[in-house]
Amino acid sequence: MDLGLGLSRATFRVYGSEREKLKRACQEMESTFLYTLLKEMSKGLGKDLFSSDFSQGIYRDLRNMELSRVLAQRSPLGLTDLVYKAMDKFL
């Protein structure tokens, strides 16, 4: 079905799909940034007396990964939107 200007519904689905991929990639970028930030901040925390360094490190990494993923979905820093707007011009 032609929607005018030579565009079809299939064209809009492809662009919509590309924009969704871009949005997810931007969220991943913000998540990675937040993970790095949290990881560096965690280095300053004291050691727990009841756990080994290895298990404590794994726990902190898992916690930081999940926290960064959740925070990126909410985009508190606005990096997702900022990068999305800058990159959307190229789609």
C-alpha positions in Angstrom: 0.0 0.0 0.0 1.4 3.3 -1.1 1.2 6.1 1.5 2.3 8.9 -0.9 5.7 10.2 -1.7 6.6 6.6 -2.8 6.6 5.4 0.8 4.9 2.2 1.8 4.0 0.6 5.2 6.9 -1.7 4.8 9.2 1.3 4.6 7.8 2.7 7.9 8.2 -0.7 9.6 11.9 -0.9 8.6 12.5 2.7 9.9 10.5 2.0 13.0 12.6 -1.1 13.6 15.8 0.8 13.0 14.8 3.4 15.5 13.9 0.8 18.1 17.3 -0.8 17.6 18.9 2.6 18.0 17.0 3.3 21.2 18.1 0.0 22.6 21.7 0.6 21.6 21.6 4.0 23.3 20.2 2.5 26.5 23.0 -0.1 26.4 25.5 2.7 26.0 24.1 4.5 29.0 24.0 1.2 31.0 27.7 0.6 30.2 28.6 4.1 31.3 26.6 3.7 34.5 28.2 0.3 35.2 31.7 1.8 34.8 30.7 4.6 37.1 29.3 2.3 39.7 32.3 0.0 39.5 34.7 2.8 40.1 32.7 4.1 43.0 32.5 0.6 44.5 36.3 0.5 44.7 36.2 3.0 47.5 33.9 0.9 49.7 35.4 -0.9 52.6 35.8 -4.7 52.7 33.2 -6.9 54.4 34.5 -8.9 57.3 32.4 -12.0 56.6 33.1 -12.7 52.9 36.1 -13.3 50.8 37.4 -10.8 48.3 36.4 -13.1 45.4 32.8 -13.5 46.4 32.4 -9.9 47.4 33.8 -8.8 44.0 31.4 -11.1 42.1 28.4 -9.8 44.2 29.4 -6.2 43.6 29.8 -6.7 39.9 26.4 -8.5 39.6 24.7 -5.8 41.7 26.4 -3.0 39.6 25.4 -4.7 36.3 21.7 -5.0 37.3 21.6 -1.6 38.8 23.1 0.0 35.8 20.6 -1.8 33.5 17.6 -0.6 35.5 18.9 2.9 35.7 19.6 3.0 32.0 15.9 2.1 31.4 14.9 5.1 33.4 17.6 7.2 31.9 18.3 9.5 34.9 21.2 11.2 33.2 19.4 11.7 29.9 22.3 10.2 28.0 20.0 7.8 26.1 17.9 10.7 24.8 20.9 12.8 24.0 22.7 10.1 22.0 19.4 9.0 20.3 18.6 12.6 19.1 22.2 13.0 17.8 22.2 9.6 16.0 18.6 9.7 14.7 19.6 12.2 12.1 21.6 9.5 10.3 18.8 7.0 9.9 
